Amino acid sequence: MRGLRTLVYAAVAGGVGYRLLARGQLTLDTGIGRTARPLGPITVAMAAPRETVFDVIAAPYLGRTPRALADEIEVIERGSDMVLAAHRTPVGAGIVTTTIETVRFDRPATIDFRLVRGPVPHVVERFTLHPDQGATRLEYTGELGTDFWAIGRWWADQVATKWEATVQASLDRIKTEAERRTR
């Protein structure tokens, strides 16, 4: 009976721990067995000038966040070239992950993201905007790191799959808006 109770407690604790990790409310950052994996690269060609693409990306952070993005982005602190922002992403099973990230703007070439709190202890990302004969080639690259060797690598793969899909969806929206503004 005691063994069954211990097993039930362990299962409940594991479930609670998983939900906290998945929501970004618990970050295990020990540095023990840390491994990193690449994010991207993802490249998107846009029929819009680099400055327009940059403005589309920067607008919800450096200006007022549009209502359409209010459920996804909350700027916590805003400076002239950097913000601290919460990003909310539905990941399935009713779970919404909240990441806290710094976002740094180097007009018109790069936008850098650095994870402060989230489902993994380490993420750095970059949007690089390359001019291309009046158009723009946006390149996304990054790195995601987790702790605890093999189990951390498994968790990194779970997180990275959803992370890259979310980035791709954002890039698709950016492309649509930048090209709309250019027309």
C-alpha positions, 0 to 999 in steps of 0.5 A, a space after each residue: 500500500 505504501 509503495 502504491 501511495 509513493 507511486 501516486 505521489 510521484 506521478 502527481 508531482 511529475 504531472 505538475 512538474 511537466 505542466 509548470 515546465 511546459 507553461 514556462 513557469 518552471 525553468 530548470 537551469 543547473 548547467 549540469 549536462 547542458 547541451 545545445 541544439 540549433 534553431 533554424 535556419 529558416 529563410 523567408 524572401 519578402 517583396 518588401 524593402 528591408 526597412 519596412 520589414 524591420 518596422 513590421 517586426 519592431 512595431 508591436 515592441 517599440 510602439 503600441 502593441 496592436 489588439 490583434 497581438 495583445 494575447 501573444 505579446 506583452 511588453 513589460 519594459 520598453 527602451 529605445 532599442 530593447 524591450 523585455 517582453 512576455 510571449 504567449 504560445 498555445 502548445 496543445 492540451 490547453 497549455 499556453 507557454 509564457 516566455 520572457 525575452 529581451 528583444 534588441 533592435 539594431 536598425 535595419 539589419 538585426 533583431 536579437 532575442 534572448 530568453 530570460 524565463 521559459 520552458 528551457 534554460 537557454 535560447 538565443 535567436 536572431 532575425 537578420 534582414 538582408 537587402 536583396 534588390 529592393 526586397 528582403 531575405 529574412 534569415 532566422 537562426 538560433 540556439 536552444 539549450 537544456 540540461 540533464 544530458 539525454 532527457 534534456 536533449 529529448 525535452 529540447 526536441 519537444 520544445 524546438 519543434 513547437 518553437 520553430 513552428 511558432 517562429 515560422 507562423 510569425 515570419 509568415 505574418 510578417 511577410 504578409 504585412 510587409 508586402 501589404 505595406 509595400 503595395 
